[in-house]
Every structure is written in structure tokens, then in C-alpha cells.
């Protein structure tokens, strides 16, 4: 059975008497390998859980380690943008509409939810529902009055430092009750109904699919009986019109692509890239921890903050590769040749994030890329390094970029170890569409990263399969939609 722990940034943040659950410092949880190897239920009460804060990384690495965690990074992302969680608010009105006029009149303008409980008896059912729906340890809820109605107006995570002594005691009581009941995650959303929305940014200078490939996806959909419509970021409000969402735009977390994915999942659409895959793939710190946990061969890596920078040379040597937690198409990846470059690059990276990633430098003439769909290999490519550069894409200060040559192989012609390692790495992320980058060295195959939004360009990745590549991807949408429809029929019959 998983041991519950409460993660805090400072022991002084806990203002109640001796806690009923073990307190663990965030720095210790992130750095001590003993925690990574334990079975834990992590209750994250860090001061801040904003994107790339210490609290954010505690939740992120808890998921990479297979720990049950409150709150999940998906929920933290949801609550950071009202455009995502706002669709959930109208359903909460029922818990307030049940109150009498006098009871509604007595309600405060805002209240806190502590692991599903609150201090106001009238708001207890709403507090429980909010916790079931969002599964956040501390939540601040704002109410709004309109005529004789009261509704939920806004939600945000609450810092433990903002609690007074009395509130801290109430939190400890709620914590005891929560641990006694056992952990429950957020409720799953309903499944739904065969129109496919394909999200595209027409102005992206380096899109994951060129125009010819997009046309081929539309044509493949028609061959399979799917109506594929290209949409843009302004079509967020139309998602409920579709049965599936296919994101062919470079994904990021603090970005509309993640908002689209999360909203589509909540609406019950079949989604590729699904939000969990985006969360896991876009953060290189998470990937490094995940590959280490499951003993997938990867370059020697160190997750570092400000205190660890000085130790990197003895651990990795020079040159070394430094990576921003979030990046795509070789952006946010730098090579440090000496201490001066290391200090300068690390300072830039840590200005934006509490943690970053350092890896040993592995020079090769090309990188492997294996496309994996629903747990099976789809295509294999070799990407040569850009001319005079150590990466496959060379970005200029002007915004221009250049790429090396590529060669596409049939899956059965590629080295089996490359394909098998790629599939194993992709399956740690999920069952979506991934591009796994690997290096082939004298020491063996090493996984560099797993991309949730791999390049699929006509003339490159489809060079062997041709239109079959597009048919297989759209066929996976059809398969999932049919499965979902059959499940709905069974539920109705039962």
C-alpha cells in the first residue's frame, strides 16, 4: 500500500501542530533517489504550483515515478487557464441552486476547499464535488451573485503559506480524513460519438506537417469514411461539433494546443496528441526521470537547479548538452564546451524554470527517428546533422533554420534494436502517435527523447509507405471511434 507523504518547500510552512502524515521537503523529494524507488501517495502542498515552479516539478516527477499525486500536472495546467476549466463551471450550479434564498444570501464571496472539505457547512456538497472533479489539495473558489442566483466564478490553487493557524488545523483534519478514506483521482469524463478536426497553424514556419501531407490526411480520411476538417486556434469553441481531434501543430503546455487537447478530451473526443502525452513529452526533465525509472538506455543525464550547476562538469564532462525543459525541433538545446559557457547557458535556462536538464554529449553523424502509433512501429528515418552543426536542425539568430539530409527505411530494414527500444520508450508515454529519437553509438542504442508531435512531411516520412502512412494514422482514429461507439451501445443495452 502506498505511503502518504506531504511535500512542502519549508517545514515552517506547516502551521498546524505535528502533522498526521510525514512531511517531506520538496528539494529532498526531487533529489533523493530513495523517494523515486518507493511506492508513495504524494500530496503536493508546495508554495507555488505554477508552470516550471518547484511545486510543478514535484507533481511532474511524481507522475514519472509512478507515484499517485495530488494535484496532477494536467489539473494544474487546467486551473491555470479559465478557458479550459470554464466549461466545467455551469454544472456546479446545481449544488448552489439547492439552497434557499436565505442560505444563498449568507454565502461568502469566496471560500477554500481543503481536500474536499470546507469550513462552511452549506458549501460542503460543492466542495466535495470540486475535489472529485479537479483533485487539488488546496483550492480557492470565488463566487458571484447575479440577482438571486449564486454561481462559481473562478478557481485557483491555494498556497499553504496563505493559511492562518486555524485554517492550517482544519487542513490537517481534512488530511487525516482523506488518508483514512484512501486516494481517489478526478472523475473521468463521458465518452462520445465521425468528424475529425485537424488543428493546424498556417503561419508556422516549421510545422510538423507540410501542406501536401495535410492534404493527404484529408484524403485518407475520405477513403475511410471520415470527414477531416482543418481548423485553427480561433475554432476552440467549435470542438464539441467534432468526434475527434488530430493536432498537427507544434504542441506546448502554456499554449492553445494544450487547451484544445484538454478540452477535446473533456468533451469525450478521440484525441491525438492527447493532453497526457503532451504533458509527458514536452518536458525533458520528466522524460529523463521516466527513462531512468524504467531502465531505458539514454545518455547520462542530470536534472539540475542553481545549486547543482557547479557539479555538472565532474558528472558529465565537457562538452555537455543543456536542455530547457520544454522545446521542439532542436530549440532550447545548447552545447556547453567549458565552464564559462555552462554558467551562461544554465543561468538563462534557470531564469525560466526551477530545473533544467544536462546530458552527456554524444556526437553522431545522424539520429534515428522511429514513428510509433498505438504501440507499433510505423516508419523509420535517419536524419543527418545540419551542415557544420551538431544537431539535425540549425537555428540562426535571424529566425531562419537549416536541416540535414534524411533517409527513410522500411521498419523491417532498420536495426531491430533501434525499433524495439523506440517502441518500448514510446509505450512508457501512452498509446498515441510518437516520434522517438535515438542515437546509435559504440556503447549501444540511446534514447534521446520522445516527441508527441512528430514530423510527418510528404516526401520524407512517407517515402517508403506513401499513402499507406496516412491511411494507418487515420485508420487508428476510425478504430478508436468505432470502439467508443460500441462501448456506448453496450452501456445503453446494459
C-alpha positions, 0 to 999 in steps of 0.5 A, spaced: 500 500 500 502 506 498 505 511 503 502 518 504 507 523 504 506 531 504 511 535 500 512 542 502 518 547 500 519 549 508 517 545 514 515 552 517 510 552 512 506 547 516 502 551 521 498 546 524 501 542 530 505 535 528 502 533 522 498 526 521 502 524 515 510 525 514 512 531 511 517 531 506 521 537 503 520 538 496 528 539 494 529 532 498 523 529 494 526 531 487 533 529 489 533 523 493 533 517 489 530 513 495 523 517 494 523 515 486 524 507 488 518 507 493 511 506 492 508 513 495 501 517 495 504 524 494 500 530 496 503 536 493 502 542 498 508 546 495 508 554 495 507 555 488 504 550 483 505 554 477 508 552 470 516 550 471 515 552 479 518 547 484 511 545 486 510 543 478 516 539 478 514 535 484 507 533 481 511 532 474 516 527 477 511 524 481 507 522 475 514 519 472 515 515 478 509 512 478 507 515 484 499 517 485 499 525 486 495 530 488 494 535 484 496 532 477 500 536 472 494 536 467 489 539 473 494 544 474 495 546 467 487 546 467 486 551 473 491 555 470 487 557 464 479 559 465 478 557 458 479 550 459 476 549 466 470 554 464 466 549 461 466 545 467 463 551 471 455 551 469 454 544 472 456 546 479 450 550 479 446 545 481 449 544 488 448 552 489 441 552 486 439 547 492 439 552 497 434 557 499 434 564 498 436 565 505 442 560 505 444 563 498 444 570 501 449 568 507 454 565 502 461 568 502 464 571 496 469 566 496 471 560 500 477 554 500 476 547 499 481 543 503 481 536 500 474 536 499 472 539 505 470 546 507 469 550 513 462 552 511 457 547 512 452 549 506 458 549 501 460 542 503 456 538 497 460 543 492 466 542 495 466 535 495 464 535 488 470 540 486 475 535 489 472 529 485 472 533 479 479 537 479 483 533 485 487 539 488 489 539 495 488 546 496 483 550 492 480 557 492 473 558 489 470 565 488 463 566 487 458 571 484 451 573 485 447 575 479 440 577 482 438 571 486 442 566 483 449 564 486 454 561 481 462 559 481 466 564 478 473 562 478 478 557 481 485 557 483 490 553 487 491 555 494 498 556 497 499 553 504 503 559 506 496 563 505 493 559 511 492 562 518 493 557 524 486 555 524 485 554 517 492 550 517 488 545 523 482 544 519 487 542 513 490 537 517 483 534 519 481 534 512 488 530 511 487 525 516 480 524 513 482 523 506 488 518 508 483 514 512 478 514 506 484 512 501 486 516 494 481 517 489 483 521 482 478 526 478 472 523 475 473 521 468 469 524 463 463 521 458 465 518 452 462 520 445 460 519 438 465 521 425 468 528 424 475 529 425 478 536 426 485 537 424 488 543 428 493 546 424 497 553 424 498 556 417 503 561 419 508 556 422 514 556 419 516 549 421 510 545 422 510 538 423 506 537 417 507 540 410 501 542 406 501 536 401 501 531 407 495 535 410 492 534 404 493 527 404 490 526 411 484 529 408 484 524 403 485 518 407 480 520 411 475 520 405 477 513 403 475 511 410 469 514 411 471 520 415 470 527 414 477 531 416 476 538 417 482 543 418 481 548 423 485 553 427 486 556 434 480 561 433 475 554 432 476 552 440 469 553 441 467 549 435 470 542 438 464 539 441 461 539 433 467 534 432 468 526 434 475 527 434 481 531 434 488 530 430 493 536 432 498 537 427 501 543 430 507 544 434 504 542 441 506 546 448 503 546 455 502 554 456 499 554 449 492 553 445 494 546 443 494 544 450 487 547 451 484 544 445 487 537 447 484 538 454 478 540 452 477 535 446 478 530 451 473 533 456 468 533 451 469 525 450 473 526 443 478 521 440 484 525 441 491 525 438 496 528 441 492 527 447 493 532 453 497 526 457 502 525 452 503 532 451 504 533 458 509 527 458 513 529 452 514 536 452 518 536 458 525 533 458 526 533 465 520 528 466 522 524 460 529 523 463 526 521 470 521 516 466 527 513 462 531 512 468 525 509 472 524 504 467 531 502 465 531 505 458 538 506 455 539 514 454 545 518 455 547 520 462 543 525 464 542 530 470 536 534 472 539 540 475 537 547 479 542 553 481 545 549 486 547 543 482 550 547 476 557 547 479 557 539 479 555 538 472 562 538 469 565 532 474 558 528 472 558 529 465 564 532 462 565 537 457 562 538 452 555 537 455 548 538 452 543 543 456 536 542 455 530 547 457 525 543 459 520 544 454 522 545 446 521 542 439 525 541 433 532 542 436 530 549 440 532 550 447 538 545 446 545 548 447 552 545 447 556 547 453 564 546 451 567 549 458 565 552 464 564 559 462 559 557 457 555 552 462 554 558 467 551 562 461 547 557 458 544 554 465 543 561 468 538 563 462 535 556 462 534 557 470 531 564 469 525 560 466 524 554 470 526 551 477 530 545 473 533 544 467 536 538 464 544 536 462 546 530 458 552 527 456 554 529 449 554 524 444 556 526 437 553 522 431 553 523 424 545 522 424 539 520 429 534 515 428 527 517 428 522 511 429 514 513 428 510 509 433 502 509 433 498 505 438 504 501 440 507 499 433 512 501 429 510 505 423 516 508 419 523 509 420 528 515 418 535 517 419 536 524 419 543 527 418 546 533 422 545 540 419 551 542 415 557 544 420 552 543 426 551 538 431 544 537 431 539 535 425 536 542 425 540 549 425 537 555 428 540 562 426 539 568 430 535 571 424 529 566 425 531 562 419 533 554 420 537 549 416 536 541 416 540 535 414 539 530 409 534 524 411 533 517 409 527 513 410 527 505 411 522 500 411 521 498 419 523 491 417 530 494 414 532 498 420 536 495 426 531 491 430 534 494 436 533 501 434 525 499 433 524 495 439 527 500 444 523 506 440 517 502 441 518 500 448 520 508 450 514 510 446 509 505 450 512 508 457 508 515 454 501 512 452 498 509 446 498 515 441 502 517 435 510 518 437 516 520 434 522 517 438 529 519 437 535 515 438 542 515 437 546 509 435 553 509 438 559 504 440 556 503 447 549 501 444 542 504 442 540 511 446 534 514 447 534 521 446 527 523 447 520 522 445 516 527 441 508 527 441 508 531 435 512 528 430 514 530 423 510 527 418 512 531 411 510 528 404 516 526 401 520 524 407 516 520 412 512 517 407 517 515 402 517 508 403 509 507 405 506 513 401 499 513 402 499 507 406 502 512 412 496 516 412 491 511 411 494 507 418 494 514 422 487 515 420 485 508 420 487 508 428 482 514 429 476 510 425 478 504 430 478 508 436 471 511 434 468 505 432 470 502 439 467 508 443 461 507 439 460 500 441 462 501 448 456 506 448 451 501 445 453 496 450 452 501 456 445 503 453 443 495 452 446 494 459 
